[in-house]
């Protein structure tokens, strides 16, 4: 008889078997993330500022403006940045991270996400929502995200999949962090064109959460992806936050 036990096969556990309370929180967050028509005055101001920054970046890339216009704009941007000197920068996390933490907070901290954050000028931004048992995201990448001529850089396509599948895996009721993300580029992903990402929960094995997704431009599939996420242990996310705060304190 072998001293090594034979491998045990685990059948996937689908999202219907997840934690109902966690799923309720996740659903509420997705609904809130998809709604931008009822912003508070502060959130609207932050969005307006980020939109202005996004417009500047889009027009700056490969501009043929003369040197004097560029020099004047640089001075104006330094002056704008100086307005924020001395104000504290806090630690605000997006939807996927809060889902991992299991937080019941209602405030829209996903506004600062690098992909879906309406107040983050680095974000395109992408809109994201739950439709039935799938996660759907829509985004248009501008000139600043160009890789091959006229196409979105593959790294940004991968980042978008990570965001979408990160929300998708949260539907398991025991969300975690990205373990493996695999992207297959099927055809060029166009710039300045509406893109639709769809994420699906495939199953769960112990702490492993399996997802898959597609990106389409119109009727054409431009990329597909599979993601493996690892469910976090209770309190693990809070430990990460505490460590981050400790490091920030050391730098002050």
Wavefront OBJ file of the C-alpha trace (Angstrom):
o trace
v 0.000 0.000 0.000
v 1.341 3.456 -0.848
v 2.141 5.857 1.979
v 0.798 8.700 -0.170
v -2.954 9.210 -0.181
v -4.541 9.413 -3.639
v -5.577 12.908 -4.749
v -9.085 13.936 -3.766
v -11.284 15.470 -6.460
v -13.474 18.377 -5.401
v -16.561 19.189 -7.392
v -17.113 22.905 -8.002
v -19.372 24.674 -5.523
v -21.389 27.353 -7.272
v -22.283 30.824 -6.053
v -25.732 29.790 -4.809
v -23.968 28.023 -1.941
v -22.097 31.134 -0.850
v -22.617 33.322 2.177
v -26.029 35.055 1.649
v -25.081 38.063 3.789
v -21.823 38.608 1.898
v -23.630 38.230 -1.427
v -26.163 40.862 -0.318
v -23.374 43.341 0.453
v -21.661 42.627 -2.871
v -24.892 43.105 -4.832
v -25.551 46.460 -3.124
v -22.017 47.635 -3.928
v -22.331 46.657 -7.583
v -25.616 48.514 -7.856
v -24.071 51.587 -6.258
v -20.975 51.405 -8.470
v -23.155 51.428 -11.570
v -25.127 54.519 -10.476
v -23.541 57.926 -11.076
v -26.701 60.013 -11.455
v -27.119 60.930 -7.787
v -23.703 62.135 -6.644
v -23.110 64.247 -3.565
v -21.646 67.732 -4.247
v -18.175 66.552 -3.156
v -18.270 63.396 -5.285
v -19.481 65.440 -8.268
v -16.639 67.937 -7.788
v -14.069 65.133 -7.575
v -15.517 63.542 -10.708
v -15.440 66.865 -12.553
v -11.784 67.387 -11.593
v -10.842 63.849 -12.664
v -12.756 64.284 -15.946
v -10.793 67.471 -16.644
v -7.521 65.636 -15.956
v -8.580 62.787 -18.261
v -9.401 65.275 -21.021
v -5.982 66.908 -20.598
v -4.201 63.552 -20.817
v -6.184 62.541 -23.889
v -5.349 65.781 -25.701
v -1.730 65.809 -24.538
v -0.807 62.420 -26.009
v 0.962 62.938 -29.363
v -0.127 66.595 -29.512
v 1.305 68.875 -32.204
v 0.785 71.980 -30.058
v 3.666 74.511 -30.237
v 6.294 74.665 -27.504
v 4.939 77.847 -25.920
v 1.476 76.267 -25.419
v 3.081 73.207 -23.803
v 5.234 75.380 -21.518
v 2.233 77.460 -20.411
v 0.161 74.357 -19.746
v 3.003 72.857 -17.679
v 3.108 75.963 -15.505
v -0.668 75.865 -15.042
v -0.542 72.190 -14.072
v 2.202 72.806 -11.501
v 0.078 75.581 -10.033
v -2.952 73.286 -9.865
v -0.902 70.559 -8.168
v 0.381 73.084 -5.630
v -3.202 73.684 -4.459
v -3.208 70.202 -2.914
v 0.142 70.525 -1.136
v -0.167 69.938 2.590
v -3.454 68.054 2.414
v -3.366 64.491 3.715
v -3.804 61.619 1.257
v -5.785 58.832 2.870
v -6.087 55.178 1.927
v -9.232 54.554 -0.112
v -9.961 51.190 -1.660
v -12.157 50.122 -4.564
v -15.063 47.710 -4.852
v -13.037 44.523 -5.236
v -10.865 45.255 -2.209
v -13.840 46.145 -0.013
v -15.608 42.981 -1.093
v -12.571 41.046 0.057
v -12.652 42.802 3.405
v -16.338 42.031 3.860
v -16.961 45.605 4.941
v -20.541 46.735 5.405
v -19.710 50.393 4.770
v -21.972 52.246 2.378
v -19.584 55.034 1.351
v -18.436 54.893 -2.294
v -14.729 54.214 -1.827
v -14.620 52.566 -5.274
v -14.550 56.128 -6.663
v -10.753 55.941 -6.376
v -10.240 52.615 -8.179
v -7.636 52.775 -10.993
v -10.155 51.158 -13.385
v -13.676 52.157 -12.309
v -12.902 55.210 -10.187
v -14.816 58.284 -11.335
v -12.535 60.386 -9.109
v -9.303 58.751 -10.307
v -7.905 60.419 -13.445
v -5.960 57.240 -14.250
v -9.237 55.340 -14.715
v -10.846 55.381 -18.216
v -13.292 55.011 -16.238
v -15.052 51.671 -16.617
v -18.668 51.156 -15.526
v -19.483 47.840 -13.900
v -22.722 46.146 -12.854
v -24.300 42.785 -12.143
v -26.747 41.468 -14.738
v -28.327 38.241 -13.569
v -25.541 35.828 -12.723
v -22.801 37.650 -14.675
v -20.768 40.826 -14.218
v -20.867 43.275 -17.133
v -18.492 46.200 -17.624
v -18.389 48.821 -20.353
v -15.439 51.063 -21.170
v -13.914 53.146 -23.929
v -10.125 53.513 -23.862
v -8.769 56.816 -25.170
v -5.517 57.730 -26.887
v -3.441 57.440 -23.702
v -4.039 53.657 -23.599
v -2.686 52.927 -27.085
v -0.409 49.955 -27.708
v -0.365 48.767 -31.337
v -1.514 51.505 -33.736
v -5.166 52.261 -33.082
v -5.453 49.479 -30.496
v -5.618 49.234 -26.715
v -2.357 48.145 -25.066
v -2.671 44.505 -24.017
v -1.663 45.348 -20.463
v -4.732 47.556 -20.053
v -6.952 44.813 -21.468
v -5.508 42.461 -18.839
v -6.043 45.036 -16.085
v -9.671 45.428 -17.155
v -10.146 41.660 -16.988
v -8.591 41.621 -13.519
v -11.124 44.225 -12.373
v -14.101 42.467 -13.978
v -13.159 38.976 -12.836
v -12.289 40.398 -9.418
v -15.898 41.510 -9.110
v -17.102 38.232 -10.603
v -15.281 36.043 -8.080
v -16.878 38.039 -5.266
v -20.213 36.480 -6.256
v -18.929 33.220 -4.766
v -19.771 34.596 -1.317
v -16.181 34.055 -0.138
v -14.151 36.440 -2.312
v -10.363 36.515 -2.436
v -7.370 37.865 -4.318
v -6.020 37.150 -7.801
v -3.905 33.997 -7.990
v -3.607 33.546 -11.751
v -4.930 35.607 -14.656
v -4.610 34.257 -18.193
v -5.582 36.382 -21.207
v -5.894 35.240 -24.802
v -5.906 38.055 -27.360
v -8.251 36.941 -30.136
v -8.218 40.067 -32.327
v -7.160 43.734 -32.024
v -8.990 45.662 -29.293
v -9.828 49.090 -30.778
v -9.187 52.453 -29.159
v -12.003 54.988 -28.849
v -14.674 52.315 -29.322
v -17.179 50.952 -26.786
v -15.975 47.668 -25.287
v -18.052 45.185 -23.306
v -16.523 42.823 -20.753
v -18.554 39.939 -19.311
v -17.376 37.858 -16.351
v -18.806 34.507 -15.232
v -18.295 32.481 -12.089
v -17.267 28.937 -13.052
v -16.952 27.241 -9.673
v -15.200 26.923 -6.328
v -12.776 24.297 -5.015
v -11.934 24.759 -1.352
v -10.345 28.260 -1.353
v -9.936 28.391 -5.152
v -12.463 30.460 -7.102
v -12.603 29.973 -10.890
v -13.834 32.648 -13.324
v -13.867 33.339 -17.054
v -14.559 36.393 -19.164
v -14.824 37.849 -22.657
v -14.201 41.260 -24.192
v -16.136 42.282 -27.294
v -16.141 45.283 -29.605
v -19.553 45.187 -31.202
v -20.093 41.582 -32.303
v -16.364 40.780 -32.431
v -14.552 39.023 -29.578
v -11.211 40.732 -29.012
v -9.997 38.803 -25.954
v -10.942 36.063 -23.512
v -9.632 35.377 -20.011
v -9.647 32.916 -17.156
v -8.953 33.888 -13.572
v -8.122 31.859 -10.479
v -8.700 33.650 -7.173
v -7.748 32.495 -3.687
v -10.270 33.177 -0.904
v -8.739 35.135 1.958
v -8.692 33.917 5.533
v -10.798 35.913 8.039
v -8.890 39.008 9.123
v -6.210 38.686 6.426
v -7.303 41.819 4.576
v -7.344 43.835 7.789
v -3.787 42.643 8.446
v -2.762 43.968 5.013
v -4.342 47.333 5.803
v -2.557 47.533 9.145
v 0.798 46.754 7.499
v 0.196 49.415 4.839
v -0.613 52.022 7.475
v 2.515 51.080 9.434
v 4.723 51.579 6.367
v 3.074 54.915 5.553
v 3.668 56.082 9.098
v 7.359 55.233 8.809
v 7.626 57.398 5.662
v 6.046 60.472 7.272
l 1 2 3 4 5 6 7 8 9 10 11 12 13 14 15 16 17 18 19 20 21 22 23 24 25 26 27 28 29 30 31 32 33 34 35 36 37 38 39 40 41 42 43 44 45 46 47 48 49 50 51 52 53 54 55 56 57 58 59 60 61 62 63 64 65 66 67 68 69 70 71 72 73 74 75 76 77 78 79 80 81 82 83 84 85 86 87 88 89 90 91 92 93 94 95 96 97 98 99 100 101 102 103 104 105 106 107 108 109 110 111 112 113 114 115 116 117 118 119 120 121 122 123 124 125 126 127 128 129 130 131 132 133 134 135 136 137 138 139 140 141 142 143 144 145 146 147 148 149 150 151 152 153 154 155 156 157 158 159 160 161 162 163 164 165 166 167 168 169 170 171 172 173 174 175 176 177 178 179 180 181 182 183 184 185 186 187 188 189 190 191 192 193 194 195 196 197 198 199 200 201 202 203 204 205 206 207 208 209 210 211 212 213 214 215 216 217 218 219 220 221 222 223 224 225 226 227 228 229 230 231 232 233 234 235 236 237 238 239 240 241 242 243 244 245 246 247 248 249 250 251 252
